[in-house]
Amino acid sequence: MFGGPVLQIRAAEDVDLLLFNGNVYTVNEKLPKAEAIAVKKDRIVFVGSNDDARKFRAPRAIDLHGYTVVPGLTDSHCHIFGIGERELTLNLEGTNTLEDFLAKVKARGAQTPRDKWMTGRGWIETFWKPPRFPTRQDLDSVAADHPLFLTRADGHAAIVNSAALKIAKIDKNTPNPFGGEILKDKATSEPNGMLLDNAQELVAKNIPKPTEAEREQALLTGINREIGLGWCEIQNAGSHKEDVDLIKKGFESGKIKIRFINCVFGPGEDAQNFLKEGATLNAFNHHFTQRTIKVIFDGALGSRGAALLKPYNDAPETSGYLTEKPEELRPMFEEALGRGIQVETHAIGDRANRMILDLYEAAFKAVPPNERKIGEPRWRVEHAQIVDLADIPRFAKLGVIPSMQPSHAISDLFFAPARLGMDRLAGAYAWQSFLKSGAIICGGSDAPVERGEPMIEFYAAVARKSIKGESGDGWHPEQAVSREQALSMFTIWPAYAAFEENEKGSIEVGKLADFTVLSQDIMKIPEPKILKTRAEMTIIGGDIVHDATKKQTE
């Protein structure tokens, strides 16, 4: 059945994997659609029609029965340890009322030994009535016998109880650390339990560190979840040395199958050591690359830590804050540019975005191309959520890549009008404006801040509506992207952002054989059905690492 001559490969040559009867979107302009793909070792050797594919011999020839195949999807911004920890600790997602939130805490407290720390993540007060932050008194009412540290979904705020404050020796006289805030009762000046950004560390440093085995469990749990969702590659948005050691150990043992682009937190000792040691490229057979420093430059919009040019509309006493000092970033940026190290910086507010573009531009001028190890640095801004309209064209002009997470727009925009006022929403989650200015966008999920599901991200990008189909004033539907643009956001553009567009991101002969096989045609089905689409297979380097079709037939 699979013998005979064929284009692109010599007559009757065997291949290792053949996929046929597929609905293939290649993200290759020269051949945008196909039916079949042949793989030898970990590379694509044929893309074309079913008729031509019949000429191959393969030990694994899989009839896709019309399933949709796209290039292996990439999550350009996630926190892989946090994803696993969310699954293993107290998961507070979906607590739609304060009462639900407290009930979950109480239930976990009943199962936890007295005085043992309880940690969790995922709560968000946006949909509570009223939409207020919880307080330490709320937590004390249900779990006074345990020190609690419960992180808001965005990771930029946490609520703690009185026991935790006591352990950390935080009282009304404790000053705010740089880049953070201890929220206090306006009448008594006593801390109310809410800690923003860098203030979280005042309590977090007292929590017993997880063991290496627990950290490994979180890492592998997170990775297995990603593969099951159809992600073939993750770009991990920040890690410390001990994280990197565990990741490499996972590859050495064969436990990690996903492709992994990692970055190191900076400034600090980890970043300085990384700058001296240099990048790691395509280790473990093109599965691990580390060439990037990650900086966190401001807080989040929901907790009012994002640095704005003007005060918050619903809290005029604050305009947010920076979490790093610009003067301390400049020398690191210049050294990174000279050594060929990429930089990505978390910037959510319009002030943070403007200032980081200024800092990038100054570094580019200070280190001209002839003094750089890489002439095209491809530096990134992570989130780029609220950007002054005057600054949007600067991204493309400077060659800076906005790394954005579409789901933020369909969750944040429930409260963004209150935080920002209607005028600033014109530059909020402005995907189409970025694309029209000449920039590309690498799309991600920011999990565990969001769910981390590729179909939610794809849906959010093209629908720009809540998962219930809701829209409203300030949502700027014209900023939604086409389905072709959305597919590029999770395939070829992340590959470009990782300097790997010649290896990944499209289904072409010679590229790595990474594919996501989907249950429905997301390029044509009605928008709500995108959310019901699932990954039938995840194929990385020609290896089927997730197969839901097999489970259906067992």
N, C-alpha and C positions, 0 to 999 in steps of 0.2 A: 504493500500500500504506500510505503514512503520511499520508494526507490525512484531513480530517474534524474535527469538534469534539472537545474533550477538556477535562477538568477542569484547572484551575490554569494554563492557557495558552490564548490565543485560537485560534480554529479555523484549522487548517492552517498554523500558524506553524512555520517551519523551526527546527531545532536543529542544533548542531554535532556532537554525539555521542549515540548511542543505544546503550545496553546492554540486552539482553533475554535471556530464558531463563536468568536468574541466580538463585542462592539467596542473597538479599540480607538481611544482618543490619544494620539501620539504626542501632542504639543510640538509637532514638527511641521512647520509651514509647507515643506516640500511634499509631505505625505501625511496630511492631517488625520485620516481615518484608515483603519485596517481591520482585518478579520483574524489574523493569525500572527504569532510570534514564535521564533525558534531561538533557543538559548544553548550555547556551548560553554561549559564551565560556568563562569559568572558573567558572561557577556552576551549581548544580543547579536545574533548573526543573521537574522532575517526578520523583516516586517513586511507583511503583504496580504495576499488573498488566501482564502481557503484552498483554492485550486492549486496554487503554487506550493502551499504548505504540505499538501498530500505527498509531495515528492521526497519528504524527509523521513528518516528512520529515527525513532526516539524511544528509549525505554519508558519514558513518561509522556504520553500523549493525552492531553486533557481536553475534553469537550466542554467548553464554557457555557454551552446552551444559551448563548445570547447575553451573558453577563457583561457588564461594562468594565473595561480595563483602562486605567489611567496610569501615567508614570507614578512610581512610588511616592506617596504623599509625605511631605516634610512638615513637621511642626517647628517653625522657625524660632519659637520662643516658649520654652516651658521650663519647669523646675522639677527634674525627674525624682529627686529624693522626696520633695514635698508631695508629689503625686502618690508615691507609695505610702508615705506617712499618713496622708489623708485616709487611705484605705485601711490602715492598721490602727489608727488612734480614733478619738471621738470625732466623727464626721458630722459637722453641724450644718451641712448643706440642706436646703429645703425647709429650714425652720422658719415658717412664714409668719409666725407671731412670736412675741416675747415669751408667751406662755409655752409654746412648743419648744423654744430654745431652752428654757429653764427645766422643762420636763425631761429633755434629753440629758441635761447635766445632772439632774437629780437621779435619774435611772443609772447613769454610769457611776455616780458617787456611791450608790448602794452596793455596787459590785467591786469597789476599790477599797483597799485597806486604809484605815484611818491614818491621816498625816502624810499619805503618799501623794505626790504631785499628780494632778490630772491636767492633761494637755489636749487640745483639739483645735480644729480649724473649720472655716467655711461659713460662719454666720454672717449675715448682712441685714442691717436694719431697714433697708430701703422700703420693703413691703410691709413692715410692721405698722400698726396703727396705735399710737402715733409713731412715725419713723425716727425714734430716738435711740441713741446708744444705750446699751445696758449699763448698769452701775455695779459697783462692788456690793452694795446692799442687796441688789437683786440676786447676785451669786451667793452671798452669805445666807440668804433665806432658804437655799436648797442644798448647799454643800459647804457649810462652814468648817467642816472637819478636815478638809483637804485644801492645800494651796492650789489655786487654779490659774491657768494661763491659756486663754482661748483666743486664737488669732482670727481677726476679721478675714473675710474671703480674699481681700486684696493683699494681705500680708503686711500691710503698712500700719496696722493698729491691732491692739490686743486689749481684752478686758481681763482684769485680774481681781481676785477677791481680797478681803482684809488680811487673810492669812498670808497670802503671797506678798502683799505690801509690807507686812510686818517682817517677813524674812528678809526682804530687800532693804529694810530700814528707810522706806519712803514715807514722808509725812508732809505736812503743809509747808515746811521750811526747805524741802528738797528743791533745788533749782532745776530748771529744764536743761537737759544736755544740748549741745549743738546739734541741730538737725532733728530735733524731736521735741515732744511736749508732753508733760504730765497734766492731764485735764483735772481741774479742781472745781469744787463746789463754789459758786460765786458768793454765797453767803458766809460760809465757814472757812474757805480756802483749803479745806481738807481734800486730798486726792479722791476722785470719784471712781477710780479703778481703770479709767481709760488711758492707755499709753500709746502715743503716736510715734511711728518711725524709730529714730535712735533711742527714744525713751524706753522702748520695749526691752532693750538689752539690760537695763537696770534690774529687771526681774529675771529675764531669761538666763542670765549668767548663773543664777542660783539653782536652776533646774538640773538635776542629775543628767549627765550626758548619756545618750544611748550607747549601748555596747557596739562593737564592730559587727557582731552578728545581727543585731537589730538594724543597723544601718544598711548592711548588705540585703537584709530582707526587704527593707523599704525600697532600695534601688531595684531589685529584681521584680518586686511586686509592681512598681511603677512601669518598668520596661515591658513586662508581660501584658499589662493593661494597654499600653500604647500599641503594641503589635496586634493585639486582638481588635483594636479599633481601626486598623488599616494604616497606621503610620509606619513608614519604612525607615525614616530618619528623624531624629530629634536634634535640635540645636539647644543645648542646655545653657540656660541664661545665668551662669555664675556658679563657681565652686571653689572650695578651699583645697589645700594639699591633701588632707585626709580623704576628701571625696574622690580626688583624682586617683589616689592610690587604690581605693576600692573599685573604681571603674576599671582600671587596668587589670586588677586582679580578676574581675568578672570576665574580661575578655580572655585572659590567659587560661582560665578554667573552662572556657567554652560556654559559660552560662548566659552571656549577653549575645544576642543575635542581631539587634537593631544597629543601624548606622548612627554614629554618635559624633556630633560636632560640639566640642566643649569649650567653655571659656572660664577664665580665672578672675576672681574678684580683685579689684584694685580701687584705689591705691592701697599699699601695704606690703607686708613682707612676702606674701604669696606672689603678688604681681612682680615685685623686684626680682625674686628668684626665677620667675618665669621669663622675664626679660633677659636675664643672664643665660638661661638654659636654651631659650629659643623655642620655636614652634615644633610640634610633632605632627607630621603630615602622613595621612593614609596608613597608619599603623594597623596591625591585625587585619591585613588584606582589605584595605580601604574601609575599615569600619570605625576607626577612631582618628580624629584630627583635633588638635588644640593649637589655635593660632590667634586667640582673641582675649583681650582684657575687658571685663565688664565693670562699669561704674554705675552706681545708683546716685542720681543727681538731685532728685526731689522726692516728695511723697506721692500719695494717691489722691484723686479727686474726691472719692467718697468720704475719706477721713479728713478732708480739707488740708492735706499736706502738700498737694501739688503747688508748685511755685507759680503764681499768676502775676501778670503785669499790673492788674488792678485788684482791689479787694474782692473777696467772695461776695456774691450777691446776697446770700442768706447768712453771712457772718462778716459784716463790714469791718470788724476789728482785726481781721487777718487776711493776708494774701498768700498764705502758705510759706514754705521755706525751702532752702537748699540743704541737702544732706552732705555735701562735700564743699570744701572751699576752693573756688576756681584757681587761686594762686598755687594750690598744692597739686592741681591736676596738670598744669602746663608742662612742667619738666617731664612727667611721665608720658604725656602725649607726644612730646617731641622725641623722646627716646624710643617709644613704640614705633613711630613713623620711620625713624632711621633704621630700626631693626626688622622692619617688615611685619610687625605685629598689628593686627586689626584691633580697633577699639569699638565697642558698642556701649552706649550710655542710655540708661533709663532716664527719660525726660517726659513728663506728662503735661505739666502746665506750660502756658505760652511763654512765661518768663524763663523757665528752665530750658525750653526748646531754643529760644533766641540766644541765651547765654552759651549753650553747648555748641550751637552753630558758630558763634563768635570764637569760642575756644578752638574748635576744629579748624576754622579758617586761619586763625593765628598760627596754629601748628603747621598747616600746609605752607604758609608763607615762610615760617622760620626754617623749615626743612624742605628745600626745593627738590624736585624729582630726581635730579642727579645725585642727591645725597641719601636717597631712600633705597632700601633693599627691594621694595616693590613700588613701581611708579604709580600704580592705581590702587590706593589703599582700601577702597570700598568700606569706609567706616560707616557705622550704623547708629541710628537713634531708635531705641526701643520704646515703643508705644506711640510717641509723637501724637498724643491724643488731642491736645488743645494747642493749636498753632495759630499765631497771628497771620492774617492773610498775606501780609507783606513778607513773611518768612517762608511761606510754602515754596515759592520758586527757588529759594536758596539751596534747598536740598539737591535738586538736579544740577544746579550750577556748580555746587561744590563736589558733586559725585557722592553725596551722602545718601544712604539707603534708609528710608523709613521702614522699620520693622513693626508691623501693626497687627492687632488681634481683633478681627471683626466682631467677635462676641461681646467685646467691651461696649460697642455702640448700642447693642440691643439690651444691655443691662444697665449701663451707666446713664443712658439717656432718659431713664425714668426719673433720675434725680439731677442730671446735668443742667436742665433749665433753671432749677432752683439755685444750684451752686453758682452758675455762670451768668444767668440772665440771657435773654434771647439773642443779643447782639453777638456774643462770643461763640455761639453755636455754629456760626458760618464756617469757622475753622476747626470744628470738632469732628474727629473721626472722618477727615476729609479725603477719603480714598480717591475719588474721581478727580478732585483738584490736584492731588499729587501726581496722578497718572498723566493728566493733561499737561502738567508742567514739565513732563519729561522724566520724572522719577519712576523707579519700579518699587513695588512693595513686596517684601517677603512676609508671608502671612503665618501667624502662629496662634496659639490658644492662651498662653500665659497660665496654663494649668499648674498648680491647683487653684489659682485665683478663679478661673472659669472651669467648666466641666472637662475641657480638653478633648472634645469629640470632633473629628474632622468634618462631619456632616453639619454640625451646629455652626462651625466656622464658615463653611461654604455657603450655607443657607443665609447666615447673617450678612455675608458680603454681597449677595445678590438680591436679597429681599429687604434688608435694612428694616426689619420689623421684628418684634418680639417673637418668641417661639409659639405664641398664641395668635400671631398675625396682627398684633397691635401696632399702631403708628400714632403720631401726634405732632403737635406744634414743636418745631425745633429739631425734628428728626432729619430734615433735609434729604428727602428721598432721591434727589438728583445725585447724591454722593454714592449711591449703590453702584456696583460694578457689573459688567456683563459676566456671563458664565465662563466665557473664554478667559477673561481677565482673572476671575476668581480661581480657575484651575491653574493659571500661571502663578498666582500668589502662593500656591502650595506645592509647586513642582519646579519649574525652570527658574523662577526668580529666587527662591531660596538657594538653589544650586549656584546661581550667580553670586549671591551674597556670601557664599562659602568658597568662592573661587573654583567651583567645580562644575560649571555649566558644560564643559566638554566631557564630563564623566557621568552626569546624572541629569535628572529634571525633564527628560523627554525620552520617548521610546524610539530610538534610532540605532542602526547597526553600529556596533563598536562600543556602545555605552553599557554601563552596568545594568544587569537584568533585575531591576527593581520595579515591581508592579503592585498596584492596589486593585483588587477585583471587587467590584461593587454589585449589589443586588439589583440596582435600578439605574436607569440612564439619567444621571443627575444633570446632564446638559439639555434635557428636553422635558422631563416630568414637571408637573406643577410644583411650585415652590414648597408648599407644605409637605409634599411627599419626600423631599430631600431629607427631612428630619427622620423619616422612617427607613431610610436607606442604610444598609449595614455592609461591613466588609466581609465578603465571602472568603477571600483569600488575601493573605499578605505574603508577597514573594520578594525575598531579598537576595540578590546575587544568584538568582536561579533556584534558591532553596525555598520551599513552601514552609514558612514558619508559623502560619496560622491558616487553618482550613475549616471553615464552618460547614462547608458542604459535606465533608467527611462525617461530621458529627450528626448531620441530618439523616444520613443513611445507616448509621450504626444502630 
